[in-house]
Amino acid sequence: MLLVLAALMPACRGAARPLPGSPVPSATGTENIAPPDRAPLRLPLGNPRIEVRKGERKLLLFSGDRLLRTYRVGLGLSPVGDKVREGDRRTPEGDFYVFIKNPKSAFYLSLGLSYPNLEHAKRGLRDGLISRTQYDEIATAVRQKKRPPQRTSLGGDIFIHGNGAQTDWTWGCVALENEDIKELSGAVEVGTPVSIKP
């Protein structure tokens, strides 16, 4: 049931259609072949984790402390600063986890991130963007490593997905080239920690 619902969720709410000038998925799927100079990852990884460095436009994949891959990324249309609210088009910063792997994403493949996290929820409660009940729902989801509520004033539907990394074009997601999200999605599982840094 969860996978059926996930297939219906758009990656990066509000961006169901690519923006003008953004990459368009290929109908042939030939862009999904890994570059020939890249040796396949040895799976399963031991303690995988993901780090996104927004300022460098890079996503790093680690196995424990060992760096395995560095991928180029595109960010939200407003790439500087932490996400605060729905529609600000910022990619959030902080510590998250993968709560779902979506093989039927509108953007090739996607990994759902646990935004809003507890820090965003605390700030949202303090600033009057969410209610105490919404804060408690977010806190419970994070504690249980589940999907946090996605329909609050803080925004939601933040994914790592495909469809191109050459520009900042998403509504707050982290975008990779299709061959890169294919490799990344195959290497990590639900629960994988994700750190997004300025």
Rosetta blueprint (number, residue, H / E / L):
1 M L
2 L H
3 L H
4 V H
5 L H
6 A H
7 A H
8 L H
9 M L
10 P L
11 A L
12 C L
13 R L
14 G L
15 A L
16 A L
17 R L
18 P L
19 L L
20 P L
21 G L
22 S L
23 P L
24 V L
25 P L
26 S L
27 A L
28 T L
29 G L
30 T H
31 E H
32 N H
33 I L
34 A L
35 P L
36 P L
37 D L
38 R L
39 A L
40 P L
41 L L
42 R L
43 L L
44 P L
45 L L
46 G L
47 N L
48 P E
49 R E
50 I E
51 E E
52 V E
53 R E
54 K H
55 G H
56 E H
57 R L
58 K E
59 L E
60 L E
61 L E
62 F E
63 S E
64 G L
65 D L
66 R E
67 L E
68 L E
69 R E
70 T E
71 Y E
72 R E
73 V L
74 G E
75 L L
76 G E
77 L L
78 S L
79 P L
80 V L
81 G L
82 D L
83 K L
84 V L
85 R L
86 E L
87 G L
88 D L
89 R L
90 R L
91 T L
92 P L
93 E L
94 G E
95 D E
96 F E
97 Y E
98 V E
99 F E
100 I E
101 K E
102 N E
103 P L
104 K L
105 S L
106 A L
107 F L
108 Y L
109 L L
110 S E
111 L E
112 G E
113 L E
114 S L
115 Y L
116 P L
117 N L
118 L H
119 E H
120 H H
121 A H
122 K H
123 R H
124 G H
125 L H
126 R H
127 D L
128 G L
129 L L
130 I L
131 S L
132 R H
133 T H
134 Q H
135 Y H
136 D H
137 E H
138 I H
139 A H
140 T H
141 A H
142 V H
143 R H
144 Q L
145 K L
146 K L
147 R L
148 P L
149 P L
150 Q L
151 R L
152 T L
153 S L
154 L L
155 G L
156 G L
157 D L
158 I L
159 F E
160 I E
161 H E
162 G L
163 N L
164 G L
165 A L
166 Q L
167 T L
168 D L
169 W L
170 T E
171 W L
172 G L
173 C L
174 V E
175 A E
176 L L
177 E L
178 N H
179 E H
180 D H
181 I H
182 K H
183 E H
184 L H
185 S H
186 G H
187 A H
188 V L
189 E L
190 V L
191 G L
192 T L
193 P E
194 V E
195 S E
196 I E
197 K E
198 P L
